Amino acid sequence: MKALFSRWALDSGLILALLALSAFGVAMIYSTGQLNVPSPVVEGVWIRQLVWFAFGLTAFTIVSRISSNWIEWVSVPAYVLAVVLLAVTLVVGTGRGTAAGVTSFLQFGGFQFQPAEVAKIATILALARLMASRLEAPGHRSRPSWQLTDVIGPCALVGLPLVLVLLQPDLGTAMAFVGILMAVLFWSGIPLTYLFLLVSPAIALVVSFNTWLFSAYMVALIGLLYLRRSRLYTFEYVAVLAFNLAVGTVARLLWDSLAPYQQNRVLVFLDPGLDPQQAGYHLVQSKVAIGSGGLTGKGFTLGTQKRFNFLPEQHTDFIFAVIGEEFGFVGTLLVLSGFAYVLFRLIRMATGTGSHFASFVLFGIFGAWITHVFVNTGMTVGLVPVTGIPLPFISYGGSFLLMCWVAAALAVRVARQN
Amino acid sequence: MNQFQVPGPEASQRARIAVVGLIALFAVLTVAFFRLQVLEANTYELRSESNRLRPFPIEAPRGAVFDRSGRVVAGSVPGYSLHVFPSSASGVMETTLERLQSYVDLDDARIELLLERARREPYQPLLVDGDADFDLVSTLEEHRAELPNVVVRMDPKRQYQAARAVSHLMGYVGEVTAEELEQERYSEYSSGMTVGKEGVERQYEARLQGKRGLRYSEVDALGRVVSSPFGQVVQAPEPGVDMQLNLDLDLMEWIHHIFPDSMRGAVVVLNVEDGGVLALYSAPTFDPNSFVGGIEPDEWASLNSDPDQPLFNRAVVGRYAPGSTWKLAVAAIGLQLGLVEAHEHMSRGCTGAMFVGNRLFRCWDEAGHGSLDLVEAIQHSCNVYFYQLGLRIGLERLLANANEMGFARQCGIDLPRESPGVFPSDLGFWEERFGYRAQETEVLSLAIGQGPNDQTPLGIAQFYLAMARGGQAPAPRIVQGEEAGDTWDIGISPEHGEILMEGLRRVFMPGGTGYLSSVEHWELMGKSGTAQNAQDPDRSHAWFAAMAGPRGGQPEIIVVVLVELGESGSIVAAPLAAKSADYFLRKRYGIRTDTIQTLREHLLTGTPAPWAIW
């Protein structure tokens, strides 16, 4: 018995925090079912979440016992399998619940799961393996000197599942992949300038809507490239500029190709007051819920925005708005602190481990979770656009909770490699 | 502790940057939540309240309407309306309506109609039945479980006593229409409110309406009420102002009772003392109670397509050639102008007809009346006498004086849609209307109440009222306490009035057209009229205009009866007028009412008629 739970003590602080968040999540899902307008969709789901919580703990117990070497070995087949699953999902996938319009679920008999959740973990493992092998290759043992072209490999590795997820389309999960990539690249020691150059096309996309802004940005970019000219090959120099120019000019065309609801989401992000009954409705109702929670909240299960169905997707993507409404600023602060502690622990574990692979896995998980937490909580108050992205350990969702616990198990396992 | 730093010597520096970045991100989040939940909490609390609490009106009961003796004419009783709450799930509305079919009379076409409306207003409760009876409500209450989204609302509803008798006078109520809401008159109204559509209900809408109250109920995001349907009352409704009418409801019921079922027509009874309307009846009639809570479309269609036009108020809107009842106006003008004396004979006696130019103008009695004076000419309704009087007055003077007396005006009764009389204002009328210059002989038909002269029954009653009051009269009033002063002046002196009334009195004497309609206790005066019309050339409209009061006293009431295509004023209209007057005066003087009233009825039933002179 003692042996069974031995792995739980590997990082008791982290695990206690995650247990607390999960238990709180089940309680909040119970609360979202307490409505004045009974809704069969939400009423009993807290029990299912509880069952999935149990599955998650079981998975944790099992995964945390697997040998690190085997984890490292399995990363490549797992990645291949995940990519295949994502491709299959695009063809035969189904939507479900609030995400009925997209194809992100695979069905096995009566059981449904999201391959994207598996793909996230597989990608973290594969990426960690790639980065670690690069550091451990001959000639790079001491201090690797980075080239901008060195990011092509990692980008391609993450880019493949990312594009497949985008095609579902699942913007939220795709953002998690970007978070994984950025966190791992950051941890690999790549110069920050390179990271900036890597994301520069995205910046070009945003500023391209204003000609003057775009021109100023391009001048600044050329200046930066000039300062760094000694470290860059000409073709890198040219590639960055070309990419930026290309993105900046096709942005318009891209914009026009977006579905109206996607355009709306971006517009509403820029101006949430816009059309509150339509696109901005989610955000406005979420802000009203959180704001009306005040300092200490309306009390567990007593949120009126929630009770009268003003909050959309209250047990999944907008569960944090319910937390804000029922527990107030104190509650949001406590939950955010819990996540901050978890993320902080991941950084400490990454610096404390003896293996490159382990530290990259930890930073990959860090990148995924920080993206989920920041985008999910940030969208409830309008800091980021409204995106369908769940809050780890708290939002309702079976395979998502399960995979969160698998990731946690991997984290504690690789961090304490003998 | 960690002697082997991974992935290199920069690791701890990177870790520090990561921690700083982590702190920065969470600081941004904390600031955002602090702003929302602490700094702006009050604003959002308010918005959350207004989100969930929505104001709902509480209907105010309309003011009650009483008759002159305090009998309720129109009141408010608790009414039940049936609504189906919208549901976001598809098919729920259909299922609910189909289940309702076993309790409510709902055919498939009506369900289609309701579903159509539900699609148009997806968040509004769907009104299924605006006037559900109590039995239905209790049945539905028993079957609550299978009809969870059916809601019964209790609102005051209008109820009319003696509904068919008062329909044209009271009018009816209905939901305010979109077009009405655009009018100035309804600027303070909102859709769904019940307003007066016709009659007193419309005329006194502002007073009867009352003020809606307000309650707050909790609603969900779709606007559906989710808490108690009664909510929290923040402002109680103010009932409309009660009103008392000059009307005598018993008399109205009596008139409704005696008016022949198959006939169309109107009865107007005015109080001589103050011009108050004691009765105003139009036949055929309808049931204003069926309009409460929305009239059934097929009933509405049948009311509108009925050739007898039951919705048409013949007393106030209908216009008819006045026939011989108008001879009094000719006599009044003649007296007023000094062109005739009470006992003056015309140059030509009546031989059943007279030539004017080369055309023959007939009297109604082919045998002729011989030589008559004015009073006798009124008694016998002699056309030949009035032809000659008309010629004496002349067309232009007749037009001028008749217009002066108000025959082209409205009486100004407090009811909507009153028709003004139709009467030529001058000679130009013929050219405009008929395209030819008026001949002097036009005066001949006008003199016997034919020609381009159409009056409402109310208008004729108003003229007789002015005669009975010595020349002046107030506008007829439905509602008590609304006397407008003598706005009507037919320009005769009381002495001339006496002469005219002497003629009318003789109509009820042996040999007069009203004699068989004379009654035991009261002195009746009056004039029959038989007016040719375009509706049916073979059957004339029957008129009778009467004054009645105690024997030897002044007349107390005016009764005007019109029966469309009634053929004979004296046989069809006069008994109705006499029986109405008798009923009212008996009630006023405390004499037991009797269904055998007129001399004819006494003769037919063999009851002694002590007042009769043989």
HADDOCK unambig.tbl for C-alpha pairs under 7 A between the chains (distance, minus, plus):
assign (segid A and resid 36 and name CA) (segid B and resid 226 and name CA) 6.59 0.50 0.50
assign (segid A and resid 37 and name CA) (segid B and resid 226 and name CA) 6.57 0.50 0.50
assign (segid A and resid 143 and name CA) (segid B and resid 8 and name CA) 6.83 0.50 0.50
assign (segid A and resid 187 and name CA) (segid B and resid 14 and name CA) 6.69 0.50 0.50
assign (segid A and resid 188 and name CA) (segid B and resid 7 and name CA) 6.95 0.50 0.50
assign (segid A and resid 288 and name CA) (segid B and resid 44 and name CA) 5.09 0.50 0.50
assign (segid A and resid 288 and name CA) (segid B and resid 47 and name CA) 6.62 0.50 0.50
assign (segid A and resid 288 and name CA) (segid B and resid 48 and name CA) 5.97 0.50 0.50
assign (segid A and resid 289 and name CA) (segid B and resid 48 and name CA) 6.93 0.50 0.50
assign (segid A and resid 290 and name CA) (segid B and resid 37 and name CA) 6.37 0.50 0.50
assign (segid A and resid 291 and name CA) (segid B and resid 36 and name CA) 4.85 0.50 0.50
assign (segid A and resid 291 and name CA) (segid B and resid 37 and name CA) 4.40 0.50 0.50
assign (segid A and resid 291 and name CA) (segid B and resid 40 and name CA) 6.64 0.50 0.50
assign (segid A and resid 291 and name CA) (segid B and resid 41 and name CA) 4.90 0.50 0.50
assign (segid A and resid 291 and name CA) (segid B and resid 44 and name CA) 5.01 0.50 0.50
assign (segid A and resid 291 and name CA) (segid B and resid 45 and name CA) 6.79 0.50 0.50
assign (segid A and resid 292 and name CA) (segid B and resid 37 and name CA) 6.78 0.50 0.50
assign (segid A and resid 292 and name CA) (segid B and resid 41 and name CA) 5.43 0.50 0.50
assign (segid A and resid 292 and name CA) (segid B and resid 44 and name CA) 4.68 0.50 0.50
assign (segid A and resid 292 and name CA) (segid B and resid 45 and name CA) 4.03 0.50 0.50
assign (segid A and resid 292 and name CA) (segid B and resid 48 and name CA) 6.35 0.50 0.50
assign (segid A and resid 293 and name CA) (segid B and resid 37 and name CA) 6.33 0.50 0.50
assign (segid A and resid 294 and name CA) (segid B and resid 37 and name CA) 4.39 0.50 0.50
assign (segid A and resid 294 and name CA) (segid B and resid 38 and name CA) 5.64 0.50 0.50
assign (segid A and resid 294 and name CA) (segid B and resid 41 and name CA) 5.03 0.50 0.50
assign (segid A and resid 295 and name CA) (segid B and resid 37 and name CA) 5.99 0.50 0.50
assign (segid A and resid 295 and name CA) (segid B and resid 38 and name CA) 5.81 0.50 0.50
assign (segid A and resid 305 and name CA) (segid B and resid 48 and name CA) 6.63 0.50 0.50
assign (segid A and resid 308 and name CA) (segid B and resid 52 and name CA) 6.94 0.50 0.50
assign (segid A and resid 308 and name CA) (segid B and resid 219 and name CA) 6.63 0.50 0.50
assign (segid A and resid 308 and name CA) (segid B and resid 220 and name CA) 4.21 0.50 0.50
assign (segid A and resid 308 and name CA) (segid B and resid 221 and name CA) 6.15 0.50 0.50
assign (segid A and resid 309 and name CA) (segid B and resid 220 and name CA) 5.65 0.50 0.50
assign (segid A and resid 309 and name CA) (segid B and resid 221 and name CA) 5.35 0.50 0.50
assign (segid A and resid 310 and name CA) (segid B and resid 220 and name CA) 6.63 0.50 0.50
assign (segid A and resid 310 and name CA) (segid B and resid 221 and name CA) 4.69 0.50 0.50
assign (segid A and resid 328 and name CA) (segid B and resid 37 and name CA) 6.70 0.50 0.50
assign (segid A and resid 329 and name CA) (segid B and resid 33 and name CA) 6.72 0.50 0.50
assign (segid A and resid 329 and name CA) (segid B and resid 34 and name CA) 6.61 0.50 0.50
assign (segid A and resid 329 and name CA) (segid B and resid 37 and name CA) 5.71 0.50 0.50
assign (segid A and resid 333 and name CA) (segid B and resid 30 and name CA) 6.90 0.50 0.50
assign (segid A and resid 344 and name CA) (segid B and resid 19 and name CA) 6.79 0.50 0.50
assign (segid A and resid 347 and name CA) (segid B and resid 15 and name CA) 6.41 0.50 0.50
assign (segid A and resid 351 and name CA) (segid B and resid 5 and name CA) 6.82 0.50 0.50
assign (segid A and resid 351 and name CA) (segid B and resid 6 and name CA) 6.44 0.50 0.50
assign (segid A and resid 351 and name CA) (segid B and resid 11 and name CA) 6.70 0.50 0.50
assign (segid A and resid 351 and name CA) (segid B and resid 12 and name CA) 6.76 0.50 0.50
assign (segid A and resid 351 and name CA) (segid B and resid 15 and name CA) 6.89 0.50 0.50
assign (segid A and resid 352 and name CA) (segid B and resid 2 and name CA) 6.05 0.50 0.50
assign (segid A and resid 354 and name CA) (segid B and resid 4 and name CA) 6.16 0.50 0.50
assign (segid A and resid 354 and name CA) (segid B and resid 5 and name CA) 6.99 0.50 0.50
assign (segid A and resid 354 and name CA) (segid B and resid 6 and name CA) 6.43 0.50 0.50
assign (segid A and resid 355 and name CA) (segid B and resid 6 and name CA) 6.64 0.50 0.50
assign (segid A and resid 356 and name CA) (segid B and resid 6 and name CA) 5.91 0.50 0.50
assign (segid A and resid 356 and name CA) (segid B and resid 7 and name CA) 5.74 0.50 0.50
assign (segid A and resid 378 and name CA) (segid B and resid 29 and name CA) 6.59 0.50 0.50
assign (segid A and resid 381 and name CA) (segid B and resid 32 and name CA) 6.98 0.50 0.50
